[in-house]
Amino acid sequence: MAYILAYKGRLPMARNIARRGEWYYYFRRVPRCVAHLDSRIHIRMSLKTRDERQAQRRAAFYDEFMERYWADLIRNSKKDEGLSRFRDAAALARAHGFAYKTISEVAEAPLDEILSRIEATALSSEEKVPALLGGREHSGILLSQCPEVFWPLCVDRFTKKSPHQIRKYQNPRNAAFQNFIEVVGDLPLSEVNRSHVLTFRKWLLDRIGRGEIKGDTANKQLIGVRDILETVALDQELSLDCKVLFAEVRVKVEDTPRLPYDTRMIQELFILGDALDDLNLEARLLFFIMTETGARPSEITGLLPEDYFLNETVPFIWIRENAFRKTLKTSQSERKIPLVGVALMAARLIAPTGFTRYQERPEHASATINKYLRSRGLRPTARHSLYSLRHSYKDRLRDVGAPEEMIDELIGHSSKRPQYGRGHTLEKKHEWLERIAFTPPKEIKP
């Protein structure tokens, strides 16, 4: 058999992965339940890698994609004729320059619009009459059916995301939309109006008042609900004006930025002291690298061994897209950061393997460290957290007079100034970082 379903001895081959020579392929049989809709017997796609772990990640993405694709085939094959006729009528109306309206909506329209619609039906085919004068009822799709329509329409958003990133993207939106349904009821999509959105907003405000969620969370839920409603309505040819529905609904959020850790506390307590000794090694190494680079936790855990350049004249890490990390937060996030002090020590320990414990779930690293800091009384205020190290890093650079443009480059922020040239050299960045480098410990305890 050309495709060998086997494993390399280290760990079992993930399901639906085949190996041919040194290369990996996605290999899967079409399920019987969709065999009448998908004429293929097997699915074979090159994963374009010789690395087993990378193949597993890519195969997991294809698994999720194929499941959504087959579910969409089943759903479309069971669509009722009324829905199909409605969508055809709506498309025909748009083709003639009109938004589709029911008979009652046409009757309430301005007289000149009614006359224009009647004129457009003159000497036309029978199909145009219900399309232009409202002879089809609105789509009966319910809110509970919207997510299953929505996600197959958004496959392009996931092409560069890992399975974990896909789940992290999908879960909050699904939860927000389920909350919306529980608050307003499982209505037909075409019947959603502004009062429903305002009712949902009030429910979110009540939860904020009870301390159950924060304003940021409420705004994210409103954005998620709007995204699903808007996308599905467009796909279903419904004239749902989400710009009007969601106008001025954003919840006011208090600006409570994190506070920076005191430089002396970082040096004496965290680096030279024993405050972090009971924290697991990977979490400690993440903490140390963050103190001297200002990089985000997810940027550090996403580094692969090939992203560490420790034998260069100026040792550095390169935060970039790689086999694991398909996308960066912003275009400014790609950068090279020189390593000094305790960050260089930590990098030498972690570089051979990378952050295997937290690579797939960087938020677990942040949660673990923040819980440790909180339980040990290592947060001066509630506004201190692991992320405070980025604020400390920026303040330390400002204190020694580093140019603001240099600071933005190091921390991965966009500069307000026009972008010209290649930016600052590694050597120049290294000079500034040497000025703020902490005194490293003699060793980092395992």
DAJOTA-V43867 format. One record per pair of residues at least 6 apart in sequence whose ideal C-beta (glycine too) atoms are under 6 Angstrom apart, sorted by the first residue. I is the first residue (numbers start at 1). GAP is how many residues later the second one is. If there is no record, write none. Layout:
BEGIN
I,GAP
I,GAP
END
This chain:
BEGIN
3,15
3,17
3,24
4,15
5,13
7,6
14,42
14,45
16,12
16,43
17,7
17,38
17,42
18,7
18,9
22,28
23,27
24,23
24,25
24,31
25,19
25,21
25,22
26,19
26,21
26,33
26,36
27,17
28,15
29,13
30,8
30,10
34,36
34,39
37,36
37,40
47,8
47,11
49,6
54,269
57,105
60,103
68,83
68,84
72,80
83,56
85,51
86,50
86,53
87,150
89,41
89,42
89,47
90,10
90,147
91,146
92,39
93,7
93,38
93,39
96,24
99,140
101,33
102,32
103,31
106,27
106,28
117,15
117,16
120,12
121,7
121,8
121,11
130,6
138,52
139,51
139,97
140,48
141,48
141,95
142,44
142,46
143,38
143,43
143,44
144,42
146,82
146,86
147,27
147,30
149,83
150,78
150,81
150,82
153,78
153,82
158,8
160,166
160,167
164,196
173,51
176,45
176,48
176,49
177,48
177,51
180,20
180,45
183,17
183,20
184,12
184,15
190,48
194,51
197,48
197,49
201,48
204,14
207,6
208,10
215,36
215,38
216,37
218,33
219,31
219,32
222,27
226,16
226,20
229,13
230,12
233,7
258,125
258,127
258,129
258,130
258,133
259,124
259,125
260,128
260,131
260,132
260,135
261,127
261,131
266,25
267,171
269,6
270,6
271,71
271,167
272,169
275,103
276,8
279,93
282,73
282,75
283,82
283,85
283,86
285,61
285,65
286,14
286,79
288,54
288,58
289,11
289,54
289,57
290,99
291,98
292,48
292,49
292,51
293,44
293,50
294,96
294,99
294,117
297,65
297,68
297,69
298,64
299,20
301,54
301,57
301,58
301,61
301,64
302,23
303,14
304,18
304,50
305,46
305,49
307,10
307,11
308,9
308,39
308,43
309,7
314,24
314,112
314,113
314,116
315,24
315,29
316,20
316,21
316,22
316,23
316,110
317,20
318,18
319,16
320,14
328,6
332,80
332,82
333,79
335,77
336,90
338,88
338,91
338,92
338,95
339,8
340,93
340,94
340,97
341,96
341,97
341,99
342,96
342,98
345,95
345,99
358,6
358,7
366,20
369,17
370,15
370,16
373,6
394,13
394,17
396,40
397,10
400,35
400,36
402,30
405,10
406,18
408,7
409,14
409,15
END
